[in-house]
Amino acid sequence: MTEAQWLRCADARPMLAFLGNQPKTRKPRLLAVACCRRIGSKLSPDSCHAVDAAERLADGQLSQTEWKRATDAAHAGIYASPRSFDAAMAAVIAVSHASSDEDAAQLGRNTVETVLCAVRGAGHRSETDERRAQASLVRDIFGNPFRLVAFSPSWRTDTARALARQMYDLREFSAMPILADALQDAGCDDAAILDHCRSTNQNHVRGCWVVDLVLGKG
C-alpha cells in the first residue's frame, strides 16, 4: 500500500492488513469499540454495556473478572431476545476479540467484518458507507504510518492537555480545532497534527492519534 492509497482507501481491512503487527492492543480495542458504537441503536442494553466494558478494558480500568461478567450478560441477553441477535452478537463478538491476545491486525479485521455483518443484517445503513466510515476511523486512531510525527513535550501545555482530556472523557471532539490553536500557540508547526485537528471531514473517537499524543497515551 502506498501513502496515496492509505489516504483515500475506503475499506479498513486492507489498511489493517498493511499495519500488520505494528499496533499495540489498546488501539485495536478502541477501534472495535468505535465500530460497535456506530451500530449502537441496534444493540441490546447488555451489548451496549459490553462495548462500554471493552473500552474500559482498553484503558486498563477493568479487571478480567468484570469483563467476563459483562460479556456473559450480553450473551445471555442475546439468546433471550432472538430478534436482536444479529447486531448484538456482532458487537459482542467484536469486543470479545478486543479483549483477546490474538494478533492485533487480525483483531481489527475481525472487528470490522463482524460489524459489517450486523449492518448487512439490520439493513439500516449502506455497507459501502459503513466501510468508508470504518476506514476513516482507522486513520483517526492510527494516523498516517507513512509520516511518523515527532511530538515535542513542550507542546503538551496545560491548556492543550485540558482540552484533550475533556474531549477524551466526554467522547465529544468538537473542540479539536481549538486544540489545534492551543498546540500552535505552544509552537507546534507540524502540518499533519494541525490538519488532522482542523479537518471538517474527520470523525474523531477515543484513540485519536493526536489526542493520544497530547495525553501521552500509547
CORBEL-V544391 format. One record per backbone hydrogen bond with DSSP energy under -0.5 kcal/mol. CO is the residue of the C=O (numbers start at 1). NH is the residue of the N-H. If there is no record, write none. Layout:
# CORBEL-V544391
co=CO nh=NH
co=CO nh=NH
This chain:
# CORBEL-V544391
co=2 nh=6
co=3 nh=7
co=4 nh=8
co=5 nh=9
co=11 nh=15
co=12 nh=16
co=13 nh=17
co=14 nh=18
co=15 nh=19
co=16 nh=20
co=19 nh=22
co=24 nh=28
co=25 nh=29
co=26 nh=30
co=27 nh=31
co=28 nh=32
co=29 nh=33
co=30 nh=34
co=31 nh=35
co=32 nh=36
co=33 nh=37
co=34 nh=38
co=35 nh=38
co=36 nh=39
co=37 nh=40
co=39 nh=42
co=40 nh=43
co=44 nh=48
co=45 nh=49
co=46 nh=50
co=47 nh=51
co=48 nh=52
co=49 nh=53
co=50 nh=54
co=51 nh=55
co=52 nh=56
co=53 nh=57
co=54 nh=58
co=55 nh=59
co=56 nh=61
co=57 nh=60
co=63 nh=67
co=64 nh=68
co=65 nh=69
co=66 nh=70
co=67 nh=71
co=68 nh=72
co=69 nh=73
co=70 nh=74
co=71 nh=75
co=72 nh=76
co=73 nh=77
co=74 nh=78
co=75 nh=79
co=76 nh=80
co=77 nh=81
co=78 nh=81
co=81 nh=84
co=82 nh=85
co=84 nh=88
co=85 nh=89
co=86 nh=90
co=87 nh=91
co=88 nh=92
co=89 nh=93
co=90 nh=94
co=91 nh=95
co=92 nh=96
co=93 nh=97
co=94 nh=98
co=96 nh=99
co=97 nh=100
co=103 nh=107
co=104 nh=108
co=105 nh=109
co=106 nh=110
co=107 nh=111
co=108 nh=112
co=109 nh=113
co=110 nh=114
co=111 nh=115
co=112 nh=116
co=113 nh=117
co=114 nh=118
co=115 nh=119
co=116 nh=120
co=117 nh=121
co=118 nh=122
co=119 nh=123
co=126 nh=130
co=127 nh=131
co=128 nh=132
co=129 nh=133
co=130 nh=134
co=131 nh=135
co=132 nh=136
co=133 nh=137
co=134 nh=138
co=135 nh=139
co=136 nh=140
co=137 nh=141
co=138 nh=142
co=139 nh=143
co=140 nh=209
co=143 nh=145
co=144 nh=147
co=149 nh=151
co=150 nh=152
co=152 nh=155
co=153 nh=156
co=155 nh=157
co=157 nh=161
co=158 nh=162
co=159 nh=163
co=160 nh=164
co=161 nh=165
co=162 nh=166
co=163 nh=167
co=164 nh=168
co=165 nh=169
co=166 nh=170
co=167 nh=171
co=167 nh=172
co=173 nh=176
co=174 nh=177
co=175 nh=179
co=176 nh=180
co=177 nh=181
co=178 nh=182
co=179 nh=183
co=180 nh=184
co=181 nh=185
co=182 nh=186
co=183 nh=188
co=184 nh=187
co=189 nh=191
co=190 nh=194
co=191 nh=195
co=192 nh=196
co=193 nh=197
co=194 nh=198
co=195 nh=199
co=201 nh=203
co=205 nh=208
co=208 nh=212
co=209 nh=213
co=210 nh=214
co=211 nh=215
co=212 nh=216
co=212 nh=217
